[in-house]
Amino acid sequence: MPKKYSKCFVTVGTTRFDLLAEYITSTSVLQALREIGCEELTFQIGNSAINPEEFEKEGIKLSLYRFKDSIQEDINNADVVISHAGAGSCLEALEAHKPLLVVINEELMDNHQLELAEQLQVDGHLYYCTCDTLESTLKTVDFNLLTPLPKSNCSLFVKYLDDVFKVKST
């Protein structure tokens, strides 16, 4: 039986990503989310043009807000995270070992976010899409196939510095 993702968290970080806000709250994307089990959607809308509010649509309870001091609690409470491709947002979700779908903002001029998302998808840590492919991606991806981001190993960095500076351990 496929895993149910009853709680979804969506974030645009500190940016304005009106197109994602429009798509996430659209009937077709909400229906796709419902198909994977979504019952509650918390959406950090940043500076997007839509209003922060709570409502129900397509059988999903939506709670929209602009900013909080930290989104970590929302990430931790989520079964799946949908995010813009900002490095901070991606790493927060991946470090919390949450299935992650990144939506690329194609309106950005220098789209370094695409490079990050592509590499993390190649490495099997997340899926990425555009707003136009969000609905179809939700219907086809299998979040169970994702590989958790490995924990960082600080001792490797220390060993590297020791090797560079020729420090001998006692």
BAFI-3210 file (N, C-alpha, C; in Angstrom, 3 decimals, decimal comma, padded with zeros to 6 digits):
// residues 170
n [1|2|3|4|5|6|7|8|9|10|11|12|13|14|15|16|17|18|19|20|21|22|23|24|25|26|27|28|29|30|31|32|33|34|35|36|37|38|39|40|41|42|43|44|45|46|47|48|49|50|51|52|53|54|55|56|57|58|59|60|61|62|63|64|65|66|67|68|69|70|71|72|73|74|75|76|77|78|79|80|81|82|83|84|85|86|87|88|89|90|91|92|93|94|95|96|97|98|99|100|101|102|103|104|105|106|107|108|109|110|111|112|113|114|115|116|117|118|119|120|121|122|123|124|125|126|127|128|129|130|131|132|133|134|135|136|137|138|139|140|141|142|143|144|145|146|147|148|149|150|151|152|153|154|155|156|157|158|159|160|161|162|163|164|165|166|167|168|169|170]
n.u [000,851|000,643|002,423|000,808|000,601|-000,367|000,021|001,153|003,745|004,425|006,775|007,997|010,100|011,803|011,080|009,141|006,864|004,664|003,528|003,852|002,285|-000,206|-000,522|-000,329|-002,646|-004,552|-007,327|-006,680|-004,041|-004,428|-006,170|-004,403|-002,651|-004,411|-004,792|-002,417|-002,859|-003,055|-004,365|-004,086|-002,627|000,007|001,152|003,768|003,858|005,502|006,397|004,437|001,613|-000,888|-003,352|-002,694|-004,424|-006,951|-008,580|-010,783|-010,430|-011,152|-011,317|-009,130|-007,555|-006,347|-003,734|-002,410|000,421|002,612|005,348|007,517|009,578|011,010|010,793|011,105|009,550|007,208|008,250|009,130|006,667|005,494|004,571|005,432|007,360|007,082|008,920|010,396|013,423|015,467|018,589|018,774|016,158|015,861|017,950|017,136|014,781|015,793|017,707|016,000|015,059|012,833|010,560|011,038|009,915|010,952|010,181|010,983|011,664|011,140|011,274|013,435|016,436|019,307|019,550|020,623|019,461|018,257|020,440|021,293|018,988|018,852|021,250|020,820|018,621|019,716|021,426|019,560|018,128|015,931|013,014|012,447|010,582|008,714|006,375|004,473|004,654|004,024|001,586|001,500|003,901|003,467|001,641|003,144|005,647|007,578|007,999|009,140|011,381|013,428|016,637|017,874|019,560|022,938|024,300|026,414|029,953|032,018|034,559|035,950|036,541|038,200|040,298|041,150|042,084|044,141|045,818|046,463|047,816|049,790|049,600|050,426|048,980|048,839]
n.v [-001,187|002,213|004,931|007,371|010,807|012,854|015,359|018,269|020,536|023,659|025,919|029,159|030,521|033,573|034,892|036,140|034,308|034,132|032,577|029,902|030,017|030,441|028,048|026,011|026,410|025,829|024,042|021,649|020,945|020,705|018,526|016,570|016,491|015,567|013,008|011,775|011,590|013,914|015,913|018,134|021,265|023,335|026,494|028,524|031,596|033,762|036,777|036,660|037,471|036,564|036,312|035,784|033,241|030,987|028,172|025,794|023,590|021,446|019,327|019,622|021,096|024,279|026,361|029,426|031,483|034,332|034,810|033,322|033,080|030,730|027,965|025,404|023,788|023,459|022,029|019,710|018,689|017,930|015,500|015,501|017,792|020,678|022,889|026,080|026,520|027,393|027,225|027,134|026,433|023,954|022,435|022,476|020,912|018,495|017,785|017,226|014,876|014,669|013,836|015,527|017,873|020,025|023,131|024,849|028,240|029,668|032,256|033,553|035,277|034,540|031,397|029,720|028,092|026,033|024,463|023,466|021,998|020,134|018,650|017,584|016,004|014,193|012,914|011,591|012,649|014,348|015,399|017,439|020,053|022,186|024,919|024,441|021,674|020,636|019,398|016,980|015,850|015,356|013,320|011,249|010,745|008,758|009,021|007,264|006,275|008,027|008,959|009,457|012,452|012,223|012,424|015,105|014,821|016,023|015,353|014,634|017,064|018,197|016,339|016,836|019,503|019,003|017,450|019,304|021,277|019,789|018,645|016,639|013,911|012,990]
n.w [000,000|-000,897|000,638|002,655|002,358|004,360|005,504|004,153|003,524|002,170|000,869|000,014|000,886|001,525|-000,680|-003,503|-005,080|-007,024|-009,083|-008,245|-005,943|-007,105|-008,592|-006,581|-005,103|-006,933|-008,358|-009,806|-008,967|-006,222|-006,263|-007,214|-005,056|-003,141|-004,100|-003,320|-000,712|000,788|003,329|004,859|004,255|004,733|004,026|003,455|002,327|001,855|000,271|-001,648|-003,759|-002,911|-000,256|003,230|004,823|006,130|004,835|003,207|000,501|-002,167|-000,373|001,265|004,016|004,125|005,211|005,160|005,475|005,889|007,058|009,535|012,462|012,271|010,079|010,710|012,465|010,964|008,807|010,153|011,010|008,670|006,146|003,616|001,680|-000,291|-002,137|-003,023|-004,934|-003,274|-001,615|001,222|002,077|000,789|001,989|004,689|004,606|003,568|005,514|007,575|006,740|005,015|002,402|-000,632|-002,960|-005,321|-006,719|-009,505|-010,038|-012,872|-013,683|-012,671|-013,341|-013,324|-013,054|-010,797|-008,994|-010,387|-011,140|-008,628|-007,851|-009,959|-009,548|-006,972|-007,547|-009,389|-007,626|-006,184|-004,023|-004,052|-005,919|-008,782|-010,429|-012,656|-012,354|-014,330|-014,652|-012,223|-011,325|-012,904|-012,089|-009,349|-009,653|-010,662|-009,395|-007,077|-003,885|-002,129|-003,320|-002,955|-001,640|001,572|002,568|003,346|006,678|007,655|007,932|010,049|010,854|008,592|007,371|009,313|009,205|006,595|006,883|008,725|007,108|005,093|006,536|007,588|010,175|012,851|014,458|017,918]
ca.u [000,000|001,474|002,436|-000,070|001,239|-001,545|000,392|002,067|004,235|004,918|007,470|008,677|011,167|011,581|010,860|007,791|006,739|003,221|003,086|003,716|001,115|-001,377|-000,635|-000,576|-004,037|-005,460|-008,113|-006,016|-002,903|-004,994|-006,676|-003,229|-002,198|-005,405|-004,534|-001,316|-003,305|-002,993|-005,560|-003,735|-001,543|000,492|001,837|004,491|003,718|006,468|005,871|003,532|000,477|-002,115|-003,544|-002,607|-005,753|-007,244|-009,804|-010,790|-010,690|-010,923|-011,175|-007,854|-007,506|-005,188|-003,361|-001,396|001,004|003,747|006,658|007,709|011,005|011,578|009,825|011,534|008,430|006,331|008,940|009,108|005,301|005,027|004,889|006,098|007,627|007,204|009,679|011,158|014,734|016,479|019,481|018,427|014,906|016,139|018,753|016,325|013,892|016,595|018,303|014,911|014,724|011,480|010,465|011,064|009,674|011,376|009,570|011,909|011,107|011,748|011,356|014,706|017,383|020,446|018,865|021,517|018,623|018,052|021,641|021,231|017,907|019,245|022,262|020,213|017,773|020,635|021,917|018,436|017,659|014,678|012,514|012,146|009,688|008,337|004,954|003,685|004,690|003,784|000,484|001,895|004,980|002,838|000,928|004,026|006,846|007,487|008,883|009,831|012,637|014,440|017,695|018,110|020,827|023,780|024,722|027,753|031,001|032,962|035,923|036,615|037,062|039,337|041,396|041,635|042,909|045,363|046,674|046,936|048,784|050,762|049,484|050,574|048,204|049,696]
ca.v [000,000|003,412|005,810|008,539|012,069|013,627|016,740|018,838|021,885|024,337|027,147|029,955|031,254|035,019|035,436|036,259|033,273|034,171|031,487|028,708|030,230|030,226|026,628|025,190|026,571|025,513|022,819|020,461|020,560|020,220|017,171|015,694|016,340|014,718|011,641|011,177|011,507|015,197|016,404|019,448|021,919|024,569|027,165|029,739|032,284|034,845|038,047|036,410|038,389|036,037|036,689|034,726|032,904|029,563|027,792|024,421|023,473|020,082|018,418|019,875|022,287|025,098|027,413|030,228|032,570|034,978|034,521|032,936|033,102|029,475|027,040|024,045|023,035|023,090|020,957|018,504|018,171|017,552|014,187|015,822|019,221|021,256|024,104|026,750|025,865|028,054|026,264|027,010|025,671|022,562|021,760|022,270|019,768|017,277|017,429|016,674|013,603|014,745|013,773|016,911|018,221|021,406|023,771|025,842|029,519|029,917|033,696|034,080|035,521|033,642|030,319|028,796|027,148|024,872|023,619|022,783|021,010|019,060|017,791|016,837|014,964|013,180|012,173|010,834|013,199|015,082|015,549|018,834|020,292|023,592|025,091|023,798|020,215|020,275|018,424|015,677|015,307|014,796|012,094|010,189|010,448|007,856|009,586|006,169|005,979|009,026|008,588|010,543|013,165|011,712|013,386|015,614|014,245|017,114|014,839|014,634|018,414|018,333|015,539|017,586|020,612|018,424|017,059|020,524|021,985|018,789|018,465|015,225|013,550|012,342]
ca.w [000,000|-000,967|001,806|002,605|002,723|004,773|005,829|003,166|003,799|000,975|001,235|-001,014|001,557|001,679|-002,015|-004,042|-006,114|-007,273|-009,945|-007,403|-005,083|-007,959|-008,928|-005,385|-004,666|-008,040|-008,200|-010,345|-008,118|-004,958|-006,519|-007,278|-003,675|-002,471|-004,559|-002,550|000,672|001,481|004,006|005,404|003,544|005,336|002,927|003,787|001,041|001,702|-000,241|-002,769|-003,828|-002,310|001,138|004,239|005,317|006,291|004,136|002,728|-000,933|-002,664|000,760|001,952|004,868|003,778|006,150|004,479|006,260|005,225|007,644|010,932|012,791|011,785|009,461|011,065|013,033|009,848|008,083|010,990|011,086|007,334|005,568|002,356|001,555|-001,630|-001,863|-004,074|-005,014|-002,456|-000,954|002,635|002,211|000,384|003,006|005,898|004,386|003,404|006,800|008,385|006,075|004,478|000,940|-001,102|-004,359|-005,529|-007,881|-010,039|-010,459|-014,183|-013,938|-012,173|-014,437|-013,171|-012,360|-010,100|-008,258|-011,250|-011,034|-007,339|-007,897|-010,881|-008,925|-005,872|-008,133|-009,917|-006,462|-005,639|-002,750|-004,232|-007,282|-009,097|-011,553|-012,825|-012,035|-015,391|-014,538|-010,818|-011,211|-013,461|-011,259|-008,150|-010,014|-011,167|-008,615|-005,939|-002,866|-001,449|-004,011|-002,615|-000,706|002,529|002,505|004,438|007,687|007,394|008,766|010,300|011,033|007,286|007,171|010,238|008,638|005,450|007,391|009,286|005,980|004,415|007,386|008,048|011,609|013,243|015,653|018,940]
c.u [000,895|001,341|001,479|000,703|000,139|-001,222|001,475|002,469|004,834|005,592|008,065|009,812|010,813|011,230|009,381|007,727|005,243|002,730|002,922|002,494|-000,174|-001,591|-000,991|-002,033|-005,046|-006,168|-007,341|-004,837|-003,404|-005,568|-005,514|-002,667|-003,140|-005,178|-003,375|-001,620|-003,344|-004,359|-005,351|-002,547|-001,218|001,396|002,441|004,638|004,704|005,808|004,920|002,260|-000,798|-002,159|-003,329|-003,997|-005,852|-008,559|-009,693|-011,151|-010,314|-010,674|-009,879|-007,985|-006,223|-004,985|-002,184|-000,897|002,224|005,090|006,530|009,205|011,713|010,468|010,125|010,393|007,467|006,944|008,840|007,722|004,790|005,405|005,627|006,252|007,722|007,837|010,147|012,567|015,830|017,282|019,090|017,190|015,120|016,890|017,974|015,430|014,675|017,231|017,264|014,430|013,271|011,521|010,288|010,837|009,974|010,738|010,459|011,143|011,805|011,881|012,658|015,701|018,549|019,952|019,827|020,717|018,361|019,236|021,634|020,178|018,257|020,225|021,662|019,236|018,636|021,149|020,804|017,848|016,320|014,222|012,338|011,274|009,539|006,867|004,077|003,632|004,404|002,716|000,914|003,014|004,400|002,156|001,863|005,214|006,547|008,496|009,637|011,179|013,757|015,404|017,905|019,496|021,699|024,136|026,139|028,731|032,087|034,393|036,671|037,237|038,285|040,530|042,002|042,537|044,212|046,340|047,269|048,040|049,796|050,766|049,575|049,768|049,118|049,071]
c.v [001,247|004,260|006,974|009,754|013,042|015,080|017,218|020,237|022,448|025,628|027,829|030,764|032,728|035,688|035,689|035,281|033,107|032,992|030,194|028,836|029,974|028,741|025,770|025,254|026,292|024,182|021,593|020,009|020,063|018,813|016,167|015,460|015,424|013,251|010,980|011,199|012,812|015,598|017,808|020,002|023,232|025,220|028,475|030,499|033,426|036,134|037,872|037,249|037,865|036,390|035,509|034,481|031,409|029,278|026,333|024,422|022,064|019,086|018,575|021,157|023,035|026,184|028,162|031,331|033,121|034,515|034,073|033,057|031,862|028,619|025,592|023,198|022,585|021,962|019,656|017,865|017,639|016,113|014,348|017,343|019,574|022,627|024,773|026,168|026,591|027,038|026,049|026,162|024,199|021,819|021,520|021,043|018,467|016,832|016,860|015,334|013,557|014,567|015,195|016,990|019,706|021,925|024,936|027,098|029,912|031,399|034,312|034,190|034,529|032,451|029,278|027,759|025,880|023,919|022,817|021,677|019,840|018,103|016,962|015,781|013,842|012,295|011,413|011,371|013,927|014,937|017,041|018,909|021,795|023,706|024,360|022,280|019,734|019,198|017,049|015,037|014,674|013,465|010,944|009,842|009,479|008,340|008,503|005,844|006,965|008,495|009,738|011,170|012,652|012,821|013,833|015,012|015,300|016,616|014,777|015,996|018,643|017,562|016,254|018,738|020,111|018,045|018,275|021,197|021,053|018,646|016,976|014,979|012,823|011,118]
c.w [000,000|000,295|001,576|003,085|003,139|005,099|004,870|003,615|002,520|001,421|000,006|-000,398|001,687|000,358|-002,305|-005,203|-006,384|-008,105|-009,147|-006,498|-005,864|-008,245|-007,723|-004,970|-005,785|-007,786|-008,650|-009,479|-006,768|-005,119|-006,585|-005,876|-002,897|-002,841|-003,820|-001,044|001,432|002,035|004,561|004,641|004,255|004,309|003,423|002,480|000,834|001,258|-001,424|-002,635|-003,164|-000,824|002,077|004,822|005,536|005,596|003,735|001,252|-001,361|-001,529|001,531|002,762|004,549|004,828|005,535|005,406|005,533|005,788|009,089|011,198|012,252|011,181|009,844|011,619|011,932|009,025|008,870|011,042|009,752|006,981|004,248|002,288|000,075|-001,422|-003,138|-004,009|-004,253|-001,672|000,510|002,850|001,852|001,479|004,291|005,752|004,292|004,712|007,759|007,816|005,607|002,965|000,417|-002,598|-004,490|-006,809|-008,292|-010,439|-011,756|-014,505|-013,426|-013,316|-014,397|-012,365|-011,787|-009,313|-009,073|-011,152|-009,735|-007,372|-008,805|-010,215|-007,792|-006,377|-008,703|-008,775|-005,741|-004,349|-002,851|-005,672|-007,528|-010,333|-011,721|-012,413|-013,054|-015,255|-013,113|-010,684|-011,716|-012,633|-009,999|-008,445|-010,373|-010,269|-007,477|-004,906|-002,103|-002,091|-003,671|-001,558|000,273|002,333|003,639|005,431|007,370|008,392|008,945|010,438|009,705|006,993|008,062|009,700|007,436|005,894|007,984|008,184|005,282|005,222|008,015|009,572|011,905|014,482|016,626|019,497]
res [m|p|k|k|y|s|k|c|f|v|t|v|g|t|t|r|f|d|l|l|a|e|y|i|t|s|t|s|v|l|q|a|l|r|e|i|g|c|e|e|l|t|f|q|i|g|n|s|a|i|n|p|e|e|f|e|k|e|g|i|k|l|s|l|y|r|f|k|d|s|i|q|e|d|i|n|n|a|d|v|v|i|s|h|a|g|a|g|s|c|l|e|a|l|e|a|h|k|p|l|l|v|v|i|n|e|e|l|m|d|n|h|q|l|e|l|a|e|q|l|q|v|d|g|h|l|y|y|c|t|c|d|t|l|e|s|t|l|k|t|v|d|f|n|l|l|t|p|l|p|k|s|n|c|s|l|f|v|k|y|l|d|d|v|f|k|v|k|s|t]
***
